[in-house]
């Protein structure tokens, strides 16, 4: 859909207006600046979900859906915090910052011996074991994870600016689960994809694919999607036979070939997620699991005679190496090519890898202290905005999170010292998924701090405007209000790159100069075309990855898109006192003219 100047002007009321430009000096410099912002705004608008959304199309006879386009979604105003949206704010508005959030990219070594894809079928209805906890063990679209990540980078580079403020995107921040299995090769692929350069998402044997998706007849399992077709003497796999999945000859070679990653054309920062710190996002690392990840034996199917719990218990608390060796001559376990680059990384080692980079800033937020101590929480400032990045991964295991007391005390002290900043908090986990109290080891032996206590602390500081996170793979936004009704902060939760709808989020903040801020969030689809049409280049592969995600039987509904009020929204929040004091002492200036107004005047 092409957006014309006339179309943009007509859509101005629905879009809630494009923010006023900064209070610039007198014309002609001021007019030129506003026109430049308007041009950037128009370009950004055209590529976001404000203009066009991607949807799951009409299912075919087996339920398979193509991806189709739909009309865009303008920003929806939310005042749930009890802070009023004052009339005339568009003309008064002063843009402060625009940046991008990427979450749950899950760069995955799909051939790794440490993966337990076979547990995914335990969630297939009507299985009595259905819990929702194992649905991320296997996804047909994870084959294209690297190409999807690159396609999102390309789209953010192309957009370049906030669609409301027109400000250039200052930075991008990943909110955890950047890798899938805390392996060295996955961490490196993620960093290299964001830095740019030649990337090859492949491991083990460089000449052939050795994972559950191949067509090796000895280990062919009909529960997995086999894109190359069915080996002689076998029946078609369930995804193709019952769910309409396509046959894509040559795909397993296509996803393994090197491609040129564009790299983010802005600074990028990183937060730590449970898949970055725990094997399979759940298991504390151990010598035994490390031997599995770099070894030659891989489980491909449920072992006969063993309950699923017995196998998982061996991976978590037992001896997985002995288990694999005992099954080595059965169809459940195959021999694969070992790869030392599959070694598991500790938190300290993951932090260290971010200093081996061609992108900026070196360390990507992690500090020399993080590098020395092996911690992963930090803060940095961009103008009036303070970015506070937490590490919510419980090293004792399980996917949900919490923080230790040392980090919580650091957070309390930092918030108390940040009254001259707009504070944005970032983490992997949401407050609602910080429910993990497990304490097997710790810095001080005290109970871990859960999400509810963190919310209470943030509410004590009126300069906290938002808490931005991932983990759930859903678009969700909650108003976290104070008990006395005097405002609060917004908790902004963004979907993943790995599951449908494969989106990231643009976030812009503007000072309305009336005692309030507006936080605009705009969802972004990656640069892969809506219609999957081949495997010839990385964008075509990314498009296929999105189509498969739209049909992944454990995630193929629209719940992860989120409700309408959690997608493109304007969130009004009370401005910190220092902004009001600054405005009161500043000389009077003419109100800014919105970018739409500049376009309308010619």
C-alpha positions as CSV (number, residue, x, y, z in Angstrom):
1,X,0.0,0.0,0.0
2,X,1.5,3.3,-1.0
3,X,0.8,6.3,1.2
4,X,0.5,9.6,-0.7
5,X,0.8,13.1,0.8
6,X,-2.9,13.6,0.4
7,X,-3.6,10.2,2.0
8,X,-1.4,11.1,4.9
9,X,-3.1,14.4,5.5
10,X,-6.5,12.7,5.4
11,X,-5.4,10.0,7.9
12,X,-4.1,12.6,10.3
13,X,-7.0,12.6,12.6
14,X,-7.1,8.8,12.8
15,X,-3.4,8.6,13.4
16,X,-3.7,11.0,16.3
17,X,-1.5,13.5,14.5
18,X,2.2,13.4,14.0
19,X,4.0,15.0,16.9
20,X,5.1,18.6,16.8
21,X,8.8,19.1,16.0
22,X,11.1,20.5,18.7
23,X,10.8,24.2,19.5
24,X,13.2,25.4,16.9
25,X,14.6,28.9,16.2
26,X,12.7,31.3,14.1
27,X,12.1,30.7,10.3
28,X,13.5,29.7,8.0
29,X,15.7,27.4,10.0
30,X,12.8,26.3,12.1
31,X,10.6,25.5,9.0
32,X,13.4,23.6,7.4
33,X,13.8,21.5,10.5
34,X,10.1,20.7,10.8
35,X,10.0,19.8,7.1
36,X,12.9,17.4,7.5
37,X,11.2,15.8,10.4
38,X,8.0,15.5,8.4
39,X,9.8,13.8,5.6
40,X,11.4,11.3,7.9
41,X,8.0,10.7,9.5
42,X,6.3,10.0,6.2
43,X,9.0,7.5,5.2
44,X,8.7,5.8,8.6
45,X,4.9,5.7,8.5
46,X,4.9,3.9,5.2
47,X,6.8,0.9,6.5
48,X,5.0,0.3,9.8
49,X,1.8,-1.3,10.9
50,X,0.2,2.1,11.0
51,X,-0.2,1.7,7.3
52,X,-0.4,-2.1,6.8
53,X,-0.7,-5.1,9.0
54,X,0.1,-8.7,8.2
55,X,-2.6,-11.3,9.0
56,X,-3.2,-15.0,8.8
57,X,-5.3,-15.6,5.7
58,X,-8.2,-18.0,5.0
59,X,-7.3,-21.6,5.8
60,X,-7.2,-24.2,3.1
61,X,-8.8,-27.7,3.4
62,X,-6.1,-28.8,5.8
63,X,-6.0,-25.6,7.7
64,X,-2.8,-24.1,6.3
65,X,-2.9,-20.3,5.9
66,X,-0.9,-17.9,3.8
67,X,0.0,-14.5,5.1
68,X,-2.1,-11.6,3.8
69,X,-2.2,-7.9,4.2
70,X,-4.8,-5.8,6.0
71,X,-5.4,-2.1,6.7
72,X,-3.1,-0.3,9.2
73,X,-3.9,0.4,12.8
74,X,-3.6,4.0,14.0
75,X,-2.3,4.8,17.5
76,X,-5.0,4.2,20.1
77,X,-5.0,6.6,23.1
78,X,-4.7,5.0,26.6
79,X,-5.1,7.0,29.8
80,X,-5.5,4.0,32.1
81,X,-3.0,5.5,34.6
82,X,-5.6,8.2,35.4
83,X,-3.4,10.9,33.8
84,X,-5.5,13.0,31.4
85,X,-4.5,13.6,27.8
86,X,-4.7,17.4,27.6
87,X,-6.2,19.0,24.6
88,X,-3.7,20.7,22.3
89,X,-0.8,18.4,23.2
90,X,0.1,17.7,19.6
91,X,1.0,21.3,18.9
92,X,2.9,21.6,22.2
93,X,4.7,18.3,22.0
94,X,8.5,18.2,22.2
95,X,10.1,14.9,20.9
96,X,12.6,13.4,23.3
97,X,13.8,10.0,22.0
98,X,12.9,7.2,19.5
99,X,14.3,3.7,19.7
100,X,13.6,0.1,18.8
101,X,12.9,-3.0,20.9
102,X,13.7,-6.5,19.6
103,X,12.8,-9.4,21.8
104,X,13.1,-13.2,21.9
105,X,15.0,-13.5,18.6
106,X,15.9,-17.1,19.6
107,X,18.9,-17.6,17.2
108,X,18.8,-21.4,17.2
109,X,21.3,-24.2,16.4
110,X,18.7,-26.6,15.1
111,X,21.2,-29.4,14.8
112,X,22.4,-29.3,18.4
113,X,22.5,-32.6,20.4
114,X,21.3,-30.7,23.4
115,X,17.9,-29.8,22.0
116,X,14.9,-31.9,23.0
117,X,12.5,-31.4,20.1
118,X,10.7,-34.7,20.8
119,X,9.1,-33.2,23.9
120,X,7.1,-30.8,21.7
121,X,4.6,-33.6,20.8
122,X,3.7,-34.1,24.5
123,X,1.8,-30.8,24.1
124,X,-0.2,-32.0,21.1
125,X,-3.9,-32.2,22.1
126,X,-5.6,-34.2,23.4
127,X,-2.4,-35.2,25.3
128,X,-3.0,-35.4,29.1
129,X,0.5,-34.0,29.5
130,X,-0.5,-30.7,27.9
131,X,0.9,-27.9,30.1
132,X,2.2,-25.2,27.6
133,X,5.7,-25.6,29.1
134,X,7.2,-27.6,26.2
135,X,5.7,-25.9,23.2
136,X,9.0,-24.1,22.4
137,X,11.0,-27.3,22.1
138,X,10.5,-27.5,18.4
139,X,9.2,-25.1,15.8
140,X,9.3,-25.8,12.0
141,X,10.1,-22.1,11.3
142,X,13.3,-22.1,13.5
143,X,15.2,-23.3,10.5
144,X,15.0,-19.6,9.2
145,X,15.8,-17.9,12.5
146,X,18.9,-16.2,11.2
147,X,17.3,-14.9,8.1
148,X,14.3,-13.6,10.1
149,X,16.7,-11.7,12.4
150,X,18.4,-10.1,9.4
151,X,15.1,-9.2,7.8
152,X,14.1,-7.4,11.0
153,X,17.4,-5.5,11.1
154,X,16.9,-4.5,7.5
155,X,13.4,-3.2,8.2
156,X,14.5,-1.1,11.2
157,X,17.4,0.4,9.2
158,X,14.9,1.2,6.4
159,X,12.5,2.9,8.8
160,X,15.3,4.8,10.5
161,X,13.1,7.2,12.4
162,X,10.1,7.3,14.7
163,X,6.8,7.5,12.8
164,X,5.4,10.0,15.2
165,X,8.3,12.3,16.3
166,X,10.4,12.0,13.2
167,X,13.5,11.6,15.4
168,X,16.2,9.2,14.1
169,X,16.2,5.9,16.0
170,X,18.8,6.4,18.7
171,X,19.4,2.7,19.4
172,X,17.9,-0.8,19.5
173,X,17.7,-3.0,22.5
174,X,17.3,-6.7,22.7
175,X,15.2,-7.8,25.7
176,X,16.6,-11.3,26.1
177,X,16.4,-14.8,24.7
178,X,18.7,-13.6,22.0
179,X,20.0,-17.2,21.7
180,X,18.0,-20.4,22.2
181,X,20.3,-22.7,24.1
182,X,23.1,-20.5,25.6
183,X,25.6,-22.0,23.2
184,X,28.7,-20.2,22.0
185,X,27.8,-20.5,18.3
186,X,24.2,-19.1,18.9
187,X,25.5,-16.2,20.9
188,X,28.1,-15.4,18.1
189,X,25.5,-15.7,15.4
190,X,23.2,-13.2,17.2
191,X,26.0,-10.7,17.7
192,X,27.2,-11.1,14.1
193,X,23.7,-10.6,12.7
194,X,23.4,-7.3,14.6
195,X,26.9,-6.2,13.7
196,X,26.7,-7.1,10.0
197,X,28.9,-9.2,7.8
198,X,28.9,-12.7,6.5
199,X,26.9,-15.1,8.6
200,X,26.4,-18.9,8.2
201,X,23.9,-20.4,10.7
202,X,25.1,-23.9,10.5
203,X,27.0,-26.4,12.8
204,X,28.3,-29.9,12.8
205,X,28.9,-31.4,9.3
206,X,29.5,-28.5,6.8
207,X,28.3,-30.7,3.9
208,X,24.9,-31.9,5.1
209,X,22.1,-31.1,7.6
210,X,21.9,-33.4,10.6
211,X,18.7,-32.4,12.5
212,X,15.2,-33.7,12.9
213,X,14.0,-32.1,9.7
214,X,16.2,-34.1,7.3
215,X,15.1,-37.1,5.2
216,X,17.4,-39.7,6.7
217,X,15.2,-42.9,6.6
218,X,16.8,-44.4,9.7
219,X,15.7,-41.6,11.9
220,X,12.6,-40.3,10.0
221,X,10.0,-39.2,12.6
222,X,6.6,-38.3,11.2
223,X,5.9,-35.8,13.9
224,X,8.4,-33.3,12.5
225,X,8.1,-31.3,9.2
226,X,10.4,-32.7,6.6
227,X,10.6,-30.0,3.8
228,X,12.4,-32.3,1.3
229,X,9.6,-34.9,1.3
230,X,9.1,-38.5,2.4
231,X,11.8,-41.2,2.2
232,X,10.8,-44.3,0.3
233,X,8.9,-46.7,2.5
234,X,7.8,-44.0,5.0
235,X,4.5,-42.2,5.4
236,X,4.2,-38.4,4.9
237,X,4.9,-36.5,8.1
238,X,2.0,-35.1,10.1
239,X,2.6,-31.4,9.3
240,X,2.3,-32.1,5.5
241,X,-0.3,-34.9,5.7
242,X,-2.7,-33.3,8.2
243,X,-1.8,-29.6,8.4
244,X,-1.1,-28.7,4.8
245,X,2.6,-27.8,5.2
246,X,4.5,-27.5,1.9
247,X,7.3,-29.5,0.4
248,X,10.2,-27.2,-0.2
249,X,13.1,-29.0,-2.1
250,X,16.5,-27.7,-1.2
251,X,15.5,-25.8,1.9
252,X,17.9,-27.5,4.3
253,X,20.8,-26.4,2.1
254,X,19.4,-22.9,1.5
255,X,19.1,-22.1,5.2
256,X,22.7,-23.2,5.8
257,X,24.4,-21.2,3.1
258,X,26.3,-18.0,4.1
259,X,24.5,-14.7,3.6
260,X,25.4,-11.1,4.0
261,X,23.8,-9.7,7.2
262,X,23.2,-5.9,6.9
263,X,23.8,-5.1,10.6
264,X,22.0,-2.4,12.6
265,X,22.8,1.1,11.5
266,X,22.5,2.4,15.1
267,X,23.8,1.5,18.5
268,X,22.4,-1.7,20.0
269,X,22.2,-3.0,23.5
270,X,21.4,-6.4,25.1
271,X,19.5,-7.8,28.0
272,X,20.0,-11.3,29.4
273,X,17.2,-13.9,29.0
274,X,16.6,-17.4,30.4
275,X,17.5,-19.0,27.1
276,X,20.8,-17.0,27.1
277,X,21.7,-18.4,30.6
278,X,20.1,-21.8,30.9
279,X,20.3,-24.9,28.8
280,X,16.9,-25.1,26.9
281,X,16.0,-22.0,28.9
282,X,15.3,-24.2,31.9
283,X,18.3,-26.3,33.0
284,X,21.2,-25.0,35.0
285,X,24.4,-25.6,33.1
286,X,26.6,-28.5,34.1
287,X,29.6,-30.4,32.9
288,X,27.3,-33.2,31.7
289,X,25.1,-31.0,29.6
290,X,28.2,-29.4,28.1
291,X,29.4,-32.8,27.0
292,X,26.0,-33.5,25.4
293,X,26.0,-30.2,23.5
294,X,29.5,-30.8,22.0
295,X,29.0,-34.5,21.6
296,X,28.0,-37.0,18.9
297,X,24.6,-38.3,20.2
298,X,21.3,-36.6,19.7
299,X,17.8,-37.7,20.8
300,X,15.4,-37.4,17.8
301,X,12.4,-39.4,19.1
302,X,10.9,-40.5,22.4
303,X,13.0,-43.4,23.8
304,X,11.0,-46.6,24.0
305,X,10.4,-47.8,27.5
306,X,11.2,-44.5,29.2
307,X,8.7,-42.0,30.5
308,X,9.3,-38.5,29.3
309,X,9.8,-37.4,32.9
310,X,12.7,-39.8,33.2
311,X,14.5,-38.4,30.2
312,X,14.0,-34.8,31.3
313,X,15.1,-35.6,34.8
314,X,18.3,-37.1,33.4
315,X,19.0,-33.8,31.6
316,X,18.2,-31.7,34.6
317,X,19.6,-33.6,37.6
318,X,21.0,-36.9,36.3
319,X,23.5,-38.2,33.8
320,X,22.3,-37.3,30.3
321,X,25.5,-38.7,28.7
322,X,25.0,-42.1,30.2
323,X,21.4,-42.0,29.0
324,X,22.3,-41.2,25.5
325,X,25.0,-43.9,25.4
326,X,22.5,-46.5,26.6
327,X,20.2,-45.5,23.7
328,X,22.9,-45.2,21.0
329,X,21.8,-48.3,19.1
330,X,18.1,-47.5,19.0
331,X,16.1,-45.4,16.5
332,X,15.6,-42.8,19.3
333,X,19.2,-41.5,19.1
334,X,21.3,-40.7,16.1
335,X,25.0,-40.0,15.7
336,X,25.8,-36.4,14.5
337,X,29.0,-34.6,13.8
338,X,30.5,-33.1,17.0
339,X,31.2,-29.3,17.1
340,X,33.2,-27.6,19.8
341,X,31.5,-24.3,19.0
342,X,28.3,-25.7,20.6
343,X,29.9,-25.3,24.0
344,X,27.7,-23.8,26.7
345,X,28.6,-20.3,27.9
346,X,28.3,-18.9,31.4
347,X,26.7,-15.5,32.1
348,X,30.2,-14.1,32.3
349,X,31.2,-15.6,29.0
350,X,28.1,-14.3,27.3
351,X,28.9,-10.8,28.6
352,X,32.5,-11.2,27.3
353,X,31.3,-12.1,23.8
354,X,29.6,-8.7,23.6
355,X,33.0,-7.1,23.8
356,X,34.1,-9.0,20.7
357,X,32.1,-6.9,18.3
358,X,32.3,-4.5,15.3
359,X,29.2,-2.7,16.4
360,X,28.7,0.1,18.9
361,X,28.9,0.6,21.7
362,X,31.6,-2.0,22.5
363,X,30.0,-4.3,25.1
364,X,26.5,-3.3,24.0
365,X,25.7,-1.9,27.4
366,X,27.5,-4.4,29.5
367,X,30.2,-2.7,31.6
368,X,33.7,-3.5,32.7
369,X,32.2,-4.4,36.1
370,X,29.8,-6.9,34.4
371,X,32.8,-8.2,32.5
372,X,34.8,-8.8,35.7
373,X,32.0,-10.0,38.1
374,X,29.9,-11.9,35.6
375,X,26.8,-9.8,36.3
376,X,24.5,-8.6,33.6
377,X,22.6,-5.6,34.9
378,X,23.6,-2.0,34.0
379,X,22.3,1.5,33.1
380,X,23.1,4.2,30.6
381,X,21.8,7.6,29.7
382,X,20.6,9.1,26.4
383,X,19.8,12.8,27.0
384,X,16.9,13.1,29.6
385,X,16.3,9.3,29.4
386,X,17.9,6.7,31.7
387,X,17.9,3.1,30.5
388,X,18.0,0.6,33.4
389,X,18.6,-3.0,32.2
390,X,17.9,-5.8,34.7
391,X,19.0,-9.4,34.7
392,X,15.9,-11.4,35.7
393,X,17.3,-14.9,35.0
394,X,17.3,-17.3,37.9
395,X,20.5,-19.2,37.6
396,X,19.1,-22.0,39.7
397,X,16.8,-23.1,36.9
398,X,13.3,-22.9,35.3
399,X,12.1,-20.5,32.7
400,X,10.4,-17.8,34.8
401,X,12.5,-15.2,36.6
402,X,13.4,-13.2,39.6
403,X,16.4,-11.1,40.8
404,X,18.8,-11.4,43.7
405,X,18.9,-9.0,46.6
406,X,22.2,-7.4,45.6
407,X,20.7,-6.4,42.2
408,X,17.5,-5.2,43.9
409,X,19.5,-3.0,46.3
410,X,21.4,-1.6,43.3
411,X,18.1,-0.9,41.6
412,X,16.7,0.9,44.7
413,X,19.8,3.1,45.0
414,X,19.9,3.9,41.3
415,X,16.2,4.9,41.2
416,X,16.7,7.1,44.2
417,X,19.6,8.9,42.4
418,X,17.7,9.3,39.1
419,X,15.2,12.0,39.9
420,X,16.6,14.2,37.1
421,X,15.9,11.5,34.4
422,X,12.9,9.8,32.7
423,X,13.6,6.2,33.8
424,X,12.8,3.3,31.5
425,X,13.4,-0.2,32.9
426,X,14.2,-3.1,30.7
427,X,14.3,-6.9,31.4
428,X,13.6,-10.2,29.8
429,X,10.8,-11.3,32.1
430,X,7.5,-9.5,32.8
431,X,6.5,-8.7,36.3
432,X,3.9,-11.5,36.0
433,X,6.5,-14.1,35.0
434,X,9.0,-13.1,37.8
435,X,7.6,-15.8,40.1
436,X,10.6,-18.1,40.4
437,X,11.9,-18.2,44.1
438,X,14.2,-21.1,43.6
439,X,17.3,-20.5,45.7
440,X,20.0,-23.3,45.5
441,X,22.9,-20.8,45.3
442,X,23.0,-17.1,45.9
443,X,25.2,-14.2,46.7
444,X,23.8,-13.7,50.2
445,X,21.4,-16.6,50.8
446,X,18.3,-14.3,51.1
447,X,15.1,-15.0,49.2
448,X,15.0,-13.8,45.6
449,X,13.0,-10.8,44.7
450,X,9.8,-11.5,42.7
451,X,8.0,-9.3,40.2
452,X,5.4,-7.9,42.5
453,X,8.0,-6.4,44.8
454,X,9.8,-4.8,41.8
455,X,6.5,-3.2,40.7
456,X,6.0,-1.8,44.2
457,X,9.5,-0.3,44.1
458,X,9.1,1.2,40.7
459,X,5.8,2.8,41.8
460,X,7.6,4.6,44.6
461,X,9.5,6.7,42.0
462,X,7.3,9.0,39.8
463,X,10.2,9.5,37.3
464,X,9.8,5.8,36.2
465,X,7.7,6.0,33.0
466,X,7.8,2.4,31.7
467,X,9.1,-1.2,32.2
468,X,9.8,-2.8,28.8
469,X,10.2,-6.6,28.5
470,X,9.7,-9.8,26.5
471,X,9.6,-13.6,27.4
472,X,5.9,-14.2,26.8
473,X,6.1,-13.8,23.0
474,X,3.0,-11.7,23.1
475,X,2.2,-8.0,22.6
476,X,0.7,-6.9,25.9
477,X,0.6,-3.5,27.8
478,X,-0.5,-3.1,31.4
479,X,-1.1,0.1,33.3
480,X,0.7,-0.3,36.7
481,X,-1.1,2.3,38.9
482,X,-0.5,3.6,42.4
483,X,-3.0,2.7,45.1
484,X,-3.8,6.4,45.6
485,X,-4.6,6.9,42.0
486,X,-1.8,9.4,41.4
487,X,-0.5,7.8,38.2
488,X,2.1,5.0,37.8
489,X,4.0,3.5,34.9
490,X,3.3,1.4,31.8
491,X,4.6,-2.2,31.4
492,X,5.2,-2.8,27.7
493,X,5.6,-6.4,26.7
494,X,6.6,-7.2,23.1
495,X,6.2,-10.3,20.9
496,X,9.0,-12.5,19.6
497,X,10.9,-12.9,16.3
498,X,10.5,-16.7,16.5
499,X,6.7,-17.1,16.8
500,X,3.9,-15.5,14.9
501,X,3.6,-12.5,14.3
502,X,7.4,-12.1,14.3
503,X,7.4,-8.4,15.3
504,X,9.5,-5.8,17.0
505,X,8.4,-2.5,18.5
506,X,9.3,1.2,18.0
507,X,9.0,3.3,21.1
508,X,9.0,7.1,21.0
509,X,8.7,9.5,24.0
510,X,7.5,13.1,23.7
511,X,7.1,15.8,26.4
512,X,3.7,17.3,26.0
513,X,4.8,20.3,28.0
514,X,1.7,20.1,30.2
515,X,2.9,17.9,32.9
516,X,2.5,14.7,30.9
517,X,4.6,12.5,28.6
518,X,3.2,10.5,25.6
519,X,4.9,7.1,24.9
520,X,4.1,5.9,21.4
521,X,4.5,2.3,20.6
522,X,4.4,1.1,17.0
523,X,4.8,-2.5,15.9
524,X,7.0,-3.5,13.0
525,X,6.9,-6.5,10.7
526,X,10.3,-7.7,9.2
527,X,11.3,-7.0,5.7
528,X,10.5,-10.4,4.3
529,X,7.6,-10.0,1.7
530,X,4.1,-11.0,2.9
531,X,3.9,-13.8,0.3
532,X,6.4,-16.6,0.6
533,X,7.7,-17.4,-2.9
534,X,11.0,-19.2,-2.8
535,X,14.3,-19.8,-1.1
536,X,16.6,-17.8,-3.4
537,X,17.7,-15.1,-0.9
538,X,17.6,-14.4,2.8
539,X,14.4,-12.2,2.6
540,X,12.5,-15.0,0.8
541,X,13.6,-17.4,3.5
542,X,12.5,-14.9,6.1
543,X,9.1,-14.8,4.4
544,X,8.8,-18.6,4.5
545,X,9.8,-18.5,8.2
546,X,6.9,-16.1,8.9
547,X,4.4,-18.2,7.0
548,X,5.5,-21.3,8.9
549,X,5.2,-19.4,12.2
550,X,1.6,-18.5,11.2
551,X,0.9,-22.2,11.0
552,X,2.9,-23.6,13.9
553,X,0.3,-25.8,15.5
554,X,1.3,-24.8,19.1
555,X,1.4,-21.0,18.4
556,X,-0.8,-20.6,15.3
557,X,-3.5,-18.3,16.6
558,X,-3.7,-14.5,17.0
559,X,-3.3,-14.4,20.7
560,X,0.4,-13.5,20.4
561,X,-0.6,-10.4,18.3
562,X,-2.1,-9.1,21.5
563,X,-5.3,-7.1,21.9
564,X,-5.7,-3.9,19.9
565,X,-4.8,-1.8,22.9
566,X,-1.4,-3.5,23.2
567,X,-0.2,-2.8,19.7
568,X,-0.1,0.7,18.2
569,X,-0.9,3.0,21.1
570,X,-0.2,6.4,22.7
571,X,0.3,5.9,26.5
572,X,0.0,9.0,28.6
573,X,2.0,9.2,31.8
574,X,2.9,11.9,34.3
575,X,6.1,13.8,33.5
576,X,8.9,13.8,36.0
577,X,9.0,17.0,38.1
578,X,12.3,18.2,36.6
579,X,10.7,18.6,33.2
580,X,8.0,20.9,34.6
581,X,10.6,22.9,36.4
582,X,12.7,23.3,33.3
583,X,9.7,24.4,31.3
584,X,8.7,27.0,33.9
585,X,12.2,28.5,33.8
586,X,12.6,28.5,30.0
587,X,11.8,31.6,27.9
588,X,8.5,31.6,26.1
589,X,8.7,30.2,22.5
590,X,6.2,29.7,19.7
591,X,4.6,26.3,19.9
592,X,5.9,23.7,17.4
593,X,4.0,22.9,14.2
594,X,3.2,19.3,13.7
595,X,4.7,17.5,10.7
596,X,1.3,16.9,9.3
597,X,0.6,20.6,9.5
598,X,3.7,21.4,7.5
599,X,2.7,18.9,4.8
600,X,-0.8,20.3,4.7
601,X,0.5,23.8,4.2
602,X,2.4,22.7,1.2
